[in-house]
Amino acid sequence: MFAIYHDLVGDIAKVKAIIHNPYPEQIEENGLHVESLPISETPEGMYPVLMINLSTGEMFYNYEVLPVQIPDNEIADKVTALESDLGNLLLENAADKATIATLEDTVGNLLLEVATLKGGAE
């Protein structure tokens, strides 16, 4: 068997591919002939990553945590809730803008009245 590796850190690398009975053109510079594959004993909630020690030719597994999967219906519920919240915020924003416009008109009218009282404009 021939193991092709990548992501070399020191003498340890991740195995990218295993080729049984490789043709000469399949032999790569970043590869190594190996005798056997180890058996994976994957703990729950993890997945195996085949590794190789280039000094000894020994293969072993590192175990990495599986990403958390959120159920589709839960995602759909969250999207619906966010869309509803966004709609409510847009309505509040529009109401706030209307209130601001009304207040600006009131301020304008009050300024005009003050100017009139001071005798500045009629």
N, C-alpha and C positions, 0 to 999 in steps of 0.2 A: 504494500500500500504506500501511497505517496500523499503526504499532508502538505497542503499549501497554506501558508500562514500570512498574517498581516498584523498591524498594530503592535509591533515589537516594543517591549519595555524590558531592557536588560536582556536576559536570556529567555524570557517568557513572552509568548505571542498567542494571539487568538488564531484558531484554525478556521480558515476560510472555506476549504474544501478537502475532501478525501477522495482520492482516485485509486480504485482497485485495478491492478495490472495496467499501469499507465504506459502510453506510447512514448517514445523518446521525445516527441515534440510537445508532450504535456508536462515534461519535467521543467520546472521553473527554478529560478535562482532562489526565491524565497519559499523553498519547500524542503522537505526532509522525508526520507524513507522511514517508515514505521512498521513495527511488527503487528500490533493489535490495537484495538480501540478499547478504552475503559468502559465499564458499565455505569450508566448514570443512575444515581439514587437521589432523584430530585425531591427536595422537601416541598411540602404543600405551599402554594403561593409564590413559588420561585420557578425559574427556568434554567436549564443547564447551558453553559457556554464552554465549548470544547477548547482547551488550551494545550500548549506544548512547551515543554522545557527544552530549548535547543541544545543545551549542554549535554543532557542525558538522553534526549529523544523520548522521554516519558511524556505521555499524554494524560491529562486529568481534566476534571470539570471544575469551573467556578460557577457558583449559583448566584443568580441575580434576581431581585424582586420583580415579580410581574407587575406591570402598570395596573392601576385600579380601573376597572371597567364600570362606567355608569350606565345603568339600563336605559335603553332608548326612550321608554315611556317617562322616566324621570327627567331626562333631558327635555323632552317635549313639554312636560309640565312646567319646568323652569323657564323655557322660552316663552310659553304662554303667559306666565306670571310677569316676566320682564316686559313683554309687549304691553300688557295691561298697565303696568306701572308707568311705562313710557307714555302711553296714551293719557293717563291721568296727569302726569307732569306737564305734558304739552297743553292740556286744558287749563291747568293752573297757571301756566306761563301766559297763555292768551288772556285769561282773566286779569292777571297782574298787569299786563300791558294796557288793557282797557282802563283799569283803575288809574294807572300812571297818566294816561292820556286825559282822563277826566280831571285829575288833580292839576295837571299842567294848565288845562283850560281855566280851572278855578283860580289858580295863581295868577294867570294872565288877567282875568277879570278883576281880581282884587287889586292888582297893580294899577290897572286902569282907573278903578274907583279911588285909590289913594292919590293918584296923580290929579284926578278931578277935584278931590277935596282940597288939595293943596293949591288948586287954581291953575294947574298946568295944562289941562286939556279939556275942551268941551265940545 
